[in-house]
Amino acid sequence: MKFNINPITVKNIEAIHPIIVQSESDAYFAQLARKILKELSRNKLIVSNFASRLWTISLKSAAYFEDVVSGLGLFAGFRKMHGKMFGKKLPFLTLSNSYLDNEINLEDLQFLIWMIMQESANEYEDIRFLSAENPDIMPLASMIMDILEQEYETAPENETLRYWLHEHTYDDFFQLRDILKWLHYKSYLSLNYPNYAIERSQQELKKYRKNSLTIPQKQFLCYLESNRIFDAVCSPLAVKAVNWWKEVTTSKQIIDILNTIEYKDYSHYKINESGDGILKILPILNDNETLNVDCSSFDKIDGEKDKEAVFVALVKFKDLWQVNGFISLDNSIDDMIKTAKAEKETDEKTKKSVLFSYEKIMEHTGNKQLVFFKTFDEWVDFRKTIFPSVENLNDPYGNKLKDEENFAVFVHPTAGTTALPYDIARMIKTPDNKLYDKEVADEQGIALLCGVIRLPLELLKYLIENKLLPDVKLNSQRGEAHGRKLIQDNMWFIVRFFQPELFNEDS
């Protein structure tokens, strides 16, 4: 069987390295990736099962090898984080007695292949869960392992990248940001969802906001990309790049810097004073907090002395705040204060309203956060008994849910009240849920973890921590009990892998 595919080049290796790093070893690892691809392509069964992803599997297997032999620590950092979160080194897989943290391992390759294939399935199909124990993965991982073991003693180390991860003294914020940007978007263990978030923003801009931008669209997206590094999660574990690097590096100095990193999203500030390379600013509603902004982190703006306020996103690096994106000057400070006060007042009212509804419902249910209804009308009637003076109780839902059945209604003191149909009540097992159906939970419960049916993070926490999804399972060749254990033991990893956006605020 002929297998035609583009060759893997040095540029492909460079593309999964930080932009500031080029290494003499790049040519070797590109050649190794080509060797892996060539060997795998000779196996008809492997080509049949993995054809569309063999190129990526070969490239990332070479990158994993580079990681281990060079002591870069990316996979080791992932393993350490997983261990701290879940008490074991890797999800799904039982590690053999020969597994060594500082060596190449068959189980690591199994996980890497699963990750690539699962992400591909999520991108191009309706979300479906692939088993990491898929019998087709083992022979593929074994073939790659054989090649890597042959290369192990003679492989060069990427000393340049190891230096930037473990040895460099970071006095320049933008150098530090370049490494974090790589971890967030482009390393071999970085998933594609951060890049897709930027793509979605670009599409939205084309549709709705292009004409309202005061800066070029490309520049705006660049700023958005830079701020996501600090504001959103990445990696298979849905953690921020700052936290991942802390587990990767062996440098106390780098860890100390990362521990002091703070991020403030775009907001308005009052200008207090400017001089000696420092711009002193104050939050609009807080005169007691002065932020010292490094003027070298942004281009000089004409007319700065005549302005009263700035609009900016900030990152604290060591003892100074750095502008992370664009900075805009303004004079309308009174309007800003008025707007900020109104927003704060609205936010406080919303919080009080949510808490009031929560307390009333909890009082009515006997402190049950989760209640179930067969029909939408039953749910509306329930609300009418608690809030008899409120009219049009079904208005927030329109007519979308009127024909749905088997509602689970969850109340939370800060997240509010969520009513979820789509047979969810049949998948949640509680002593008082007469709608529960084990067969439905067996077959469809995994959809709650994978995000096919979207749940608030607070509800997922409630379900998992209270063990209310005990029958959710994965079809396994090793039997139903094993398939159930695979899911029960890895629930939070599954949620983080499939629904990382839930953790942007929670992280």
N, C-alpha and C positions, 0 to 999 in steps of 0.2 A: 504494500500500500504506500503510495506516494503521499507525502505530507508537506505541502508548500506553506511556508510561513516566513515572515520577515526575520532577518538575522538580528541578534542582540548585539548592540554596539557599545562602545565606551560611553557614548552620549547617554545611552539608556541607564548605565550605572551612575553617571554623574547626575542624572535627573532625580535619583532617589538619595542624593547626598545634599547637604546644605549648600546654598549658593556660594558661600565663601570658601568651600573646600574642594580642592582638586588634588588627587593623590596619584603617586607613581603606580600604586597597586591597582588602579582602576582598570587598566588593560588586562591584567590577570583575571580579575573577577568577571569581566565581560567575556573573556575567553572561556572561563569555567561555566558561565551561564549558557554559552553556545554549546559547550560539550554536553551539559545536562540535557538541553533541548534535543540535541542530535540523538543521544542515547534513548531518550523517552520516545522520540518519534519513530524509532525502529520497531517499537512494540505495538502491534495492531490493536490489541485489546485496550491498551492505555490511550492510544489515539482515539479509539472509538468512544471511550468514556470521558476523556478530558480534552478533546481537541481544541475547543474554543478558549481554554485557559492554560494550555501547556506553556505558552510563551511566558505568561505572568508567573506561573509556578516555577519555571526554570530561573527567571530573573530573581525572584524573591528567595528561592532556595540558595542561590549564590550569595545574595545579600545577607541571609541568615548565617551562612558559613563565614562571611567576612566579619560579621558581628561577633561571632564566638571566637574565632582565631585571633582577632585583633583586640579582644577585650573591650569592645565598645559598650556593651551592657544594655542594649535595647531590649532584647528578649529577657535577659536577667531582670531588668527593671519591671517588665510586664509580669514576670513570674513572681517577683517580690510583692508587687501590688496585689496580684490575685491571691497570694498567700495571706496577706494582711486582711483582705476583704472577706475571704471565704474559707480560710484554714487549709488550703491545699494548693499545690503548685500550678496545676493546669485544670481547666474545665473538662468534664466528660471522661477523660482518659485515666486508666489505672496505670501508674508508672511502674516499670520493671525495676528489679533490684539493681540493675546495671545503670540506671539513670544517674547522671552526674551533672550538677549545676553548671560547671565551667567547661563542659565538653559538648560536642554535637550529640543530639539524641534523636532516636527514631520518633519518639512521642512528640517532640517539638515540631518535626516535619509533618507528622499527622495533623497536628493542630493547625499549622500554617496552611496546609492544603485545604483542610476543612474551611478555614477562614476565607480563603480565596474563592472557593466554590460557593460557600454560603452567601458571600457578598454578591457574587455574580447572579445567583438565583434571586436575591432580593431586588437587584437592579432590573432584570429583564423579564421577570415573571411575577405573577401574584406571589406574595410572600409565602414560602413554604420552608419548613424546617428540615434540614439535611442532617443525618446522623454522622457524628464524628467517628463512629465505629463502622461506617460504610466499608464493606469488605473490598471495594475497589481502591480505597485509599491506601491500605497497607502495602500492596505490592508496588505502588507508585512511590510511596515514601521509602520503601526498602531499596528500590533501584537508585534513588537519589542518595540515600545514606551510603551505599556501596561506593558511589563516585566520590563523595565527600571524604570518606575514610581513606581512599587512595591518595587524595590530595593533601591530607591533614598535615603531614610532616614537612612538606615543602612549600606550603602556601605562604605568601607574604602577608605581613600585617599592614593594616591601614593606620600608620602611626599619626598621620595628619589629623584624621577625624578623631582618633582617640585623644589627641592633644586638646582639640577644641571641646570635647565632652568632659575631660577629666583634669586638664592641666593649665589651660589658659587663664590668665588673670583678666577678668572682665572689668575694664574701666569705661568701656564704651557701651552704652545702652543698646545701640543699634546692632552691634555684633551679637550681644546676648539675644536680642529679638530674632535675629536671623536663625539661630539654632532652634529657638522655640517655634518659629514659623515652619522650619523643616519637620520637627516632631509633629506639629499639628497637621500639616498637609501632605508631606511627601516622603517620609521614611518608609521602609518596606513593611513596617507594622502599622502604618497610618492607614485607616480606612478612608473611603472616598466621601463619606457623608459631609465633612467640612467643605470639600470642593463643591459638592452639589448645593450646599447652602449658599455659596457665593454665586453659583450659576442661577439659582432661583431668584436671588436678589437682582441679578442682571436682567432676567426676564421681566421681573416686576417693574424695573426702571424703564424698560422699553415700552411697557404697556401704559404705565400710570404716572410715573414721576419724572420722566426725562425733561419735560419743559419747566419743572419747578426747581431743578437743581441750579445752584449758584456757582458750581464748579463743574469741570468736564466729567462726564459719566465714568470714563476710565479711571480718572483720578479718585473719584468717589469710591469706586469698587476697590481700589488699592487701599484706601483708608479703612474700608469695611473689613477687608481681609486682614489688615494689621490688628484691628481691635478684636476680631474674633479669636485671635491667638490667646488673649487674656480673658475673654468674656465667655467662651464656649468650650465644650469638652471635645476630646478627640480620642483616638486609639480604640481597640476592641473593648476596653473597660470603661469607656465614657468618662475619662478624667481629664483635667486640664494639663496642657503641656508642661506647665511649671511643676506640677506634682509628679508627672512621669519622669522628668529630668532629675528631680531630687532622688528618685529611686535608682536612676541609671548611674549617676556620677559617684566617684569616690572622693571628690574634692570637697573638703569642708568649707573652703572659701566660696565655692560655687553654691553649695547648699545654703550657706548663710545669706548670700545675695538672694537666692530664690525664696527663702523664708520671709524676706522683707518685701517682696514684690506685692504691690497693691494695684488694683485697677479701679478707675472711676469712669463710667460711661459718659458719653457726651452730655454736658450740662452747662448752664450759664453760671458765671462767677463775676463778682465785683472786682475790679482792679483796685488794689490798695496802693501799691507803689511799684516803681521799676527802677533798677539801677544795679551796677556791679554784676551784670550778667544774670540777674535774678528778677523774675516777675512775680510779685506777691499778689495773690488773689484770695478772695473769700467766697464761700458758698453764699448764694443769694439770701438765704434765710438764717445764716449762722455767722455772726461777726466774731465769734470766739475761735474759729478755726482758720488759721492762715496757712495757705499752701505755697511753698516756694518752688516756682517752676523754672527749670533750667532754660535760659533763653537760647542756648546753643542747640536745643532740640527742635527749633522751628526757625523758619526764615524770618528775618526782620520785617515787620509790618509798618509801612509808612503811616504816620499820623497816630502812632500808639499813645502818645501823651494826651491826645484830645479825646480818647475813648474812655468809657466808664465800665464796660463789661466785656467778657470774652465768652465764647462758646467753644468748648474743647473737650476731648477725651484725654485722660491722664493715666500714666503708669508710674508708680513710685519705684525708682531705681536707686539703691543705697539711700542717700539722705535727701535726694531731690526728686521732684515730679518732672516727668518728661512728657512732652506733647506727643501723643500717639495718633497721628492723623492730621487733619487740618485744624487751624485755629481761626476763628472769626471774631472780629471786634465789632462792638455795637455801642450806641449811646442811650438806648431806650431802657435804662435801668429801672425806672419807675414802673413801666409796663411789665418788665420781667418779675419784679417783686410781687406785683399784683397777681400775675398769672401763677407764680409759684405758690402764693398763699391760697389761691382758689383751688389749685390742684391738691395741695396738702389737705385742705378742708374736705374736698370731695373724697379723697382717699380715706380719711378718718371716718367719714359718714358711711362709706361702703363697708369698712371693716366692722363698724358697730352694727350695721344692718345684717351682715353675714353672721356675726356672733349672736345677734338676737334670734335670727331664724334657727340657727343651730341649737341654741338653748331651748327654744320652744318645741322643736321637733324631738329633741332628746327627752324633754319632760314628758311628751306625749307617748313616746315609744318605750319608756322605762330605761333610758340610757342606752338604747341600741343605735349604733351609727349606721347600721345596714338593715334595710327592710325591703320586702319583696311584694310585688303586685302582679296579678295575672294580666290586667289590662291597663291601658292609659286612663280610662275613666275611673278605675279604682284609685289610681294614684292622685288624680285631681280631687276626688271625693275626700281622700285622706288629708290633702292640703286644706280643703275647705273647712274641715273640722278644726284645724289648728289656727287657720287665718280666715275666719268667717267674714271679716270686713274687707278683705282684698278681692277686688273684682278681676275678672278675666285671668284666672290662674293658669289657664292653658296657653295664654298668649305667647310666653317666651318660647314655646315649642311650635307655635303655629299649628298646622295640620300634619306636620311631618311624622309625628309619632302616634297619631290617633289610631292607626290600624295595627300598631305593633303590640307585641305581647311579652310576658315574662320579664318584667322590669325589676332591676336592682336599683334601689335608691340609697345613695351614700351621702351622709352629712359630715361636714368637717368644720372646725371652728374658724379656719382661715381660708380654706379652699371653697367653702360654700356647699350648696346642695347640687348633686349630680344625679340625674335620672337616666339610666341606661337600659335600653330594650335589647333587641337582637338575641333573645333567648339567654341573656347573661344570667338571669335568675336560675336557669337550669344547670349552670356550671359551678355555682358557689354552694358549698356544703356547710350549712349551719343547722343546729338542732331545730330551729323554728321555720326553716325554709321548706315548705311543702311542695315547692315547684322544682326542687332539685331532681336531676335525672342523671344517674351515673353513666349511662351510655353516652349521653350528649357530652358530659364532662370528659369522658375518655377520648372521644373523637374530636371535639372542638375546643377543649379547654386551653390547648397550647396557643390558640389565637389571641387569648388575653395577654400572654407573655410576649408574643412576637409583635403585637401592635396591629394585627389584622382588625381587631376590635380595639379602638383606642380608649384607654382608661386614664384618669388622672393618676399621677404618681402617688398621691396620698392614698388612693384606693388600692393601688397595687401593694403599697406597703402594708396596708391593713390586711389584705387577703393573704399575703405571704407570711407576715409575722404571726398571724393567728391561724395559719395552716388551714385555710378555707378552700384550698384547691388540691385536696389530697389524691384525687383520682386522675389528674392530668398526667398524660404519659406520651411517650414516643414509641412508635412501632419499632420493635427490635427483634433481630433474629435470635437473640438470647432469651426471648420470652417476655411476657407482659410485665412481670414483676421487675425485671431488669430495666425495661423501657420506662417504667414509672419511676424507678430510683434515679435514672439518668436525669429526668426532668426535675424531680423533687430536690435533688442535691445541687442543682445548677440554676435554680430559678432566677436569682438575681443577676447572674452572668448573662442569661438569655435576655432579660429585660434590658440590661445595659448595652448588649451587642445590637439588639434589634431596634431599640427605642432610645438612642443616646440623647435625643433632643429633650427628653424628660429631665435630664440631669444638668442642663445648662445653668439653671438657678440653684439646684440642690447641691451641686458640687462645692 
